[in-house]
Amino acid sequence: MDRYMIISADGHAGVPEGGYRQYLESKYHDEYAEYLKGYPPGNGAHRKSLESLGGPVFGKKVTQETEAQKEVKAGGRVGAWDPDRRIKEVEADGIVAEVLFPDGSLQNNAPFFASSMPGSYPYELQAAGARAYNRWLADFCSKYPGRLAGLAVITIHDVEAAASEIQWAKQAGLMGVIMPASVGDSGDLPFYNHPRYEPIWATCAETALPLHTHVGSAVPDYGGLPGARLIFPTESSWFSHRPLWFLLWSGVFERYPNLKMVFTEQGSTWVSDILPRMDSMYNGLFRDIQETLPLSPTEYWERQCFVSAMFRDRTERDARHDIGVTKMVWGSDYPHVEGSWPHSVKTLHNALEGVPEEETRAMLGENALGVYGFDRKLLEPIASRVGPTIDEI
């Protein structure tokens, strides 16, 4: 095929303006109505997020520049909750399929911040919000089977309930799981190396649903203090990286060799830094760990882990061999302001021009095809119609 099959492993979906109400158990409707009051008119960030960061993450200039794009002015972001519009927008951007995450601090997000701010609402409400989001998402993805890979949100205060929700997600056709990136710091829940989480790892491995962390999940409350909105993006990726070493050093990857883990929208070059350091520990002063972990950190990474790149520039491209060409997937981040939509082909050309075709195919589509189990026979005809040509990338 003379075109690339591009799969975005980082998209965002959710419905605003109280759209989860029909999916939420009726006993929580009053709390949901109160929760929605925290949003300003339109679809801005929730009061809790604004109070933590001292204002919106992005300033007025960036927001105005984004809103001025003709695709945005034409309503292109409606694809966050309209599957027909979504397919139209991503096909125009050269993409044949997507992996879908919740939508940050906006109304589109899972109710009660189920996916992003553990403990910001009572856990019972957050679990109900996760279930409502997951059921909405399953309906959303069912409109285009095999092209929209939804990720189930789980809350982790009740691990048996989380395991049951993962089983439900598998039966409902969802194709992965997203968990809070960071726990343990507040003292409310233990770190991920605690045995209590074993049912979650076991169920993800059993169902073959990849486990994910995403940037911006479970970061601290910054109290609206000076610099908070820049401190947040500076360090939020680190919180999303942490499950790698918690799960690896505590033996989770050894116990569950079929468990796949994907690190999304948190950069990728950090992998080429942390793995050599962990390998040095494994082979050096801490080599006694080899008695219980027969593989090195790099070997566990190569067997079970993946990282999503955005390829905004050539930095990630130049590090691809240290990260692992077969370990990288790509995401447009549609419809977020920091993503490459609606100029993904141009962005990828600027970053990947000169990369061998086989490597480009792997990072832009083939790797994701394997991680999520997309159907090649379904996607290749679509790629032959909407995918960019070899020369365009």
Secondary structure, DSSP 8 states (H G I E B T S, - for coil): --B---EEEEEE----TTTTGGGS-GGGHHHHHHHHTTS-SSS---HHHHHHHTS-SS-HHHHHHHHTSHHHHTTGGGGGT-HHHHHHHHHHTT-SEEEEE--TTSTTS-GGGTTT-TTSS-HHHHHHHHHHHHHHHHHHHTTSTTTEEEEEE---SSHHHHHHHHHHHHHHT--EEE--S--SSSSSS--TTSGGGHHHHHHHHHHT--EEEETTSS----TT-TTHHHHHHHHHHHHHHTHHHHHHHTTHHHH-TT--EEEESS-SHHHHHHHHHHHHHHHTTTGGGGGT--S-HHHHHHHHEEEEE--SSSHHHHTHHHH-GGGEEE---TT-TTS-TT-HHHHHHHHHTTS-HHHHHIIIIIHHHHHHT--HHHHHHHHHHHS-BTTT-
